[in-house]
Amino acid sequence: MGKTGETSAAGGEDRISALPDDVLHLVLSCLPSDDAVRTSVLARRWRHQWKSAPAIRVAFRRRCGRHTGSSIWTPRTLTMFVNHLLLLRGYSPVDECDIRCGDLQRRGRLLLG
């Protein structure tokens, strides 16, 4: 068995990174955009992949607190996130934009939207 087979058998081969960019962009477009951006720390090749994902998805954050690493969107944090996301994407085309913020919190009160 060759080196590639041995690495694969040992579980050390990174098969996802071996996928073509177009396939990675489709996979990243299925994730909420904040999670897609987080993939940029996986490896050098992943650093800018999220910018070319054909979909922007901002998902409702269900939980609040330290355990989840995220908080419920406020009008300010949602606006800041979307503005930064679009700015960093540059002129990369978008086929789909799905923003589901659910309930927005503002100064201890819940805004239904």
C-alpha positions in Angstrom: 0.0 0.0 0.0 1.3 3.5 -0.9 1.8 6.4 1.4 -1.6 7.9 0.6 -3.4 4.7 1.5 -1.5 4.4 4.8 -2.3 8.0 5.7 -6.0 7.4 4.8 -6.1 4.3 6.9 -4.6 6.1 9.8 -7.2 8.8 9.5 -4.6 11.6 8.9 -5.7 12.6 5.4 -7.7 15.8 4.9 -10.1 14.8 2.2 -12.3 17.8 2.5 -9.5 20.2 1.7 -8.8 18.1 -1.4 -12.2 19.0 -2.9 -12.3 21.6 -5.7 -13.0 25.2 -4.7 -16.5 25.1 -6.3 -17.5 22.2 -4.1 -16.1 23.9 -1.0 -18.1 27.1 -1.9 -21.3 25.1 -2.1 -20.6 23.4 1.2 -19.9 26.7 2.9 -23.0 28.2 1.4 -25.1 25.7 3.4 -23.7 26.9 6.7 -24.8 30.0 8.6 -22.4 32.8 7.4 -20.8 33.3 10.9 -19.9 29.6 10.9 -18.6 29.7 7.3 -16.3 32.6 8.3 -15.0 30.6 11.2 -13.7 28.0 8.8 -11.0 30.5 7.7 -8.9 29.4 10.6 -8.7 25.8 9.5 -5.8 26.2 7.0 -4.3 28.7 4.7 -6.3 27.4 1.8 -9.6 28.0 3.7 -8.7 31.6 4.7 -10.8 33.2 1.9 -13.0 30.4 0.7 -16.1 31.7 2.6 -16.0 35.0 0.6 -16.9 33.1 -2.6 -19.8 31.1 -1.1 -22.8 31.7 -3.4 -25.1 32.2 -0.4 -25.3 34.4 2.6 -27.1 32.9 5.5 -27.6 34.7 8.8 -29.3 32.3 11.2 -31.4 33.1 14.3 -29.2 32.5 17.4 -31.3 30.4 19.8 -29.1 30.3 22.8 -27.4 33.0 24.8 -24.3 32.6 27.0 -20.8 31.4 27.3 -21.5 27.8 26.4 -22.6 28.5 22.8 -20.0 31.1 21.9 -22.8 33.4 20.5 -25.5 35.6 21.8 -29.0 36.5 20.5 -28.8 39.1 17.7 -29.5 42.7 18.7 -30.3 45.2 16.0 -26.8 46.7 16.4 -24.9 43.4 16.3 -27.0 42.1 13.4 -26.3 45.3 11.4 -22.6 45.3 12.2 -22.2 41.6 11.3 -24.0 41.9 7.9 -22.1 45.2 7.1 -18.8 43.6 7.9 -19.7 40.4 6.0 -20.6 42.3 2.9 -17.6 44.5 3.1 -15.2 41.6 3.5 -16.8 39.6 0.6 -16.0 42.5 -1.7 -17.7 42.1 -5.1 -18.1 38.3 -4.9 -21.5 37.4 -6.4 -24.4 36.2 -4.3 -27.1 33.9 -5.6 -29.0 33.6 -2.3 -29.4 35.8 0.8 -31.3 34.4 3.7 -31.4 36.5 6.9 -33.4 35.0 9.7 -32.9 36.9 12.9 -36.0 35.7 14.8 -36.5 37.8 17.8 -34.2 40.8 18.3 -33.2 41.9 21.8 -32.9 45.5 22.8 -32.0 46.7 26.2 -33.6 43.8 28.0 -36.8 43.9 26.0 -37.7 41.5 23.2 -38.6 43.0 19.8 -40.7 40.7 17.7 -39.7 40.7 14.1 
